[in-house]
Amino acid sequence: MLNQLHKSVPELEEICRTLRLDILAMIRAAGSGHPGGSLSSVEILTALYFGIMKIDPQEPCQIDRDRFILSKGHIAPALYAVLAERGFFPREVLNTLRKLGSPMQGHPNMAHCTGLDCSSGSLGQGLSVASGLALAARLRGASYRTYCLMGDGELQEGQIWEAAMSAAHYGLDNLCGIVDYNGVQLDGTTKDIMNIDPVADKWRAFNWNVICCDGHDLTALLSAFQAAASCKGMPSVIIANCVKGKGVSFMENQAAWHGQCPNDAQYQQAIAEIEQRRL
Amino acid sequence: MNTKPARDGFGEGLLALCQERADVVVLDADVSKSTRTNWIGDRFPKQFFNMGISEQDMVGTASGLALGGMVPFVATYGVFLSGRAWDQIRTTVCYNNLPVKFGGAHAGISVGPDGATHQALEDIAITRVLPNMTVLAPCDAEEVRKATIAAAACPGPVYIRFGREPVPVITDEKSPFEIGKAVWLKTGSDVAIIACGAMVYQALQAADQLAKESIHATVVNLHTIKPMDRDSVIRAASTCGCVVTAEEHQIAGGMGSAVAETLAAACPVPIEFVGIHDSFGESGQPDELMEKYGLSAAVIISASKRALQRKQNAAT
């Protein structure tokens, strides 16, 4: 089984730029989708899939592989892009996002797409699933770790806190949650719609090991995941400070870009901005 | 006749499974004494997880356990299991076709004094509409035991509903039980009574009474509501020319509706429905409630006579 790929941070940053271009191209081709949260989570997914998770695209169902649950299923384009980049399926498939018969369903469907560890789309459910996977690892004596990416708006779902309670109760230290803490949800900012703060204190109060870091700094993310892995006796959560729509100036921090497809001019400008950073 | 709470069969089935299989795990939401999963907690503590009062997390955790190679049984009152966690059952369990098994305890109005909040009268309707789901309503404790064991061998999700109160044990170890295969308990040619759960015994009582009036009923125990045993149901309807369905559940969407969906397309005969008529239950003794809400042999008898009359009217 392949382990961490030993890529340098500049190499990982280059992957992030590629993923951002892929995400925008996919959503543009589909005519709909969720660019804001997808762009927000790019570094988190890159750190996991290229730096942290023990996975093998040649053996996607390996029983001891690390698991990833995308609880915020609407950022499927970001997950598909990273899976393609990692070699789970050909990049050409990305262009079929949201089209009839495509493995790239609007929200992830594990029955259709290689490399998915669970289907998702109804918010609030992923952390419970990740807990169950972590519990199964303990029961079977398996060494895999389970990761679960949640949106910060998603923390408004009550089930997240049920899962936070039970994962801590059962001391699931092989479980690592990540909150994409970008402060923006579909209808506006989390502060205006339904305040979730203080986020870190809430997880601490639920007996989780809490690690806060810059969600776009790959070095910080990699060390956060390593710190999580070395914490014993309790689950860990990484509060990743992110910018919704990261990398495209007019999408950044804008609720309007939660789930909207750019027009031609907007798309060209977005691509140009990302390409520019490559230089 | 020997009576026994159907839920005891669930506990016995789980004990048998846990004895044999290390991959079976049992989760409960703080009602383990009621569902009998405390028997697993006592005997096989490593295979038992109390998730506290959090049905949604319990179902999600069970999904993860299933993804990790385990065969989880989750149990709580049927009303909270099927209702409170319906989206979790739909989108995480059924959409992924995971082998999560649901023990819907305290099903039906016979829960009694706890009243309407605790009486699951909609669970068949809301579980049978889910793709990939198997829905079982066994007739007595022994059949619940068999259904529990059979559910573990089933590749996808299975919902088993069973009641709280002692009900007559009308099957034994040797009685046939196969998921998806209805059991013919009596064969007559005047009216087919198709029943599930505790109403199977009432159907047999009704058939005995009807026989005294020279009305000969077929009685079918339709313990599997989904997938429907179409052959049996169509054969019963075509043999008798009219049908009565009987269930401890809302008429809307329940077992009778499932039978009607099948027969409307394949063998349209008069059907009379015995069940709850679009109302909530209330507190009371189980037998009082069954009587008041029309879940008795007497009501099946009058429904049978109505069905028979409609059949005869159609013939003339």
Boltz contact constraints between the chains, C-beta under 6 A:
constraints:
  - contact:
      token1: [A, 119]
      token2: [B, 95]
      max_distance: 6.0
  - contact:
      token1: [A, 119]
      token2: [B, 96]
      max_distance: 6.0
  - contact:
      token1: [A, 122]
      token2: [B, 87]
      max_distance: 6.0
  - contact:
      token1: [A, 122]
      token2: [B, 91]
      max_distance: 6.0
  - contact:
      token1: [A, 125]
      token2: [B, 60]
      max_distance: 6.0
  - contact:
      token1: [A, 125]
      token2: [B, 88]
      max_distance: 6.0
  - contact:
      token1: [A, 125]
      token2: [B, 92]
      max_distance: 6.0
  - contact:
      token1: [A, 128]
      token2: [B, 57]
      max_distance: 6.0
  - contact:
      token1: [A, 128]
      token2: [B, 60]
      max_distance: 6.0
  - contact:
      token1: [A, 128]
      token2: [B, 61]
      max_distance: 6.0
  - contact:
      token1: [A, 129]
      token2: [B, 60]
      max_distance: 6.0
  - contact:
      token1: [A, 129]
      token2: [B, 63]
      max_distance: 6.0
  - contact:
      token1: [A, 129]
      token2: [B, 64]
      max_distance: 6.0
  - contact:
      token1: [A, 131]
      token2: [B, 61]
      max_distance: 6.0
  - contact:
      token1: [A, 131]
      token2: [B, 64]
      max_distance: 6.0
  - contact:
      token1: [A, 132]
      token2: [B, 61]
      max_distance: 6.0
  - contact:
      token1: [A, 132]
      token2: [B, 63]
      max_distance: 6.0
  - contact:
      token1: [A, 132]
      token2: [B, 64]
      max_distance: 6.0
  - contact:
      token1: [A, 132]
      token2: [B, 65]
      max_distance: 6.0
  - contact:
      token1: [A, 133]
      token2: [B, 64]
      max_distance: 6.0
  - contact:
      token1: [A, 133]
      token2: [B, 67]
      max_distance: 6.0
  - contact:
      token1: [A, 133]
      token2: [B, 68]
      max_distance: 6.0
  - contact:
      token1: [A, 135]
      token2: [B, 65]
      max_distance: 6.0
  - contact:
      token1: [A, 136]
      token2: [B, 65]
      max_distance: 6.0
  - contact:
      token1: [A, 136]
      token2: [B, 68]
      max_distance: 6.0
  - contact:
      token1: [A, 136]
      token2: [B, 70]
      max_distance: 6.0
  - contact:
      token1: [A, 159]
      token2: [B, 56]
      max_distance: 6.0
  - contact:
      token1: [A, 159]
      token2: [B, 57]
      max_distance: 6.0
  - contact:
      token1: [A, 162]
      token2: [B, 54]
      max_distance: 6.0
  - contact:
      token1: [A, 162]
      token2: [B, 57]
      max_distance: 6.0
  - contact:
      token1: [A, 163]
      token2: [B, 57]
      max_distance: 6.0
  - contact:
      token1: [A, 166]
      token2: [B, 51]
      max_distance: 6.0
  - contact:
      token1: [A, 166]
      token2: [B, 57]
      max_distance: 6.0
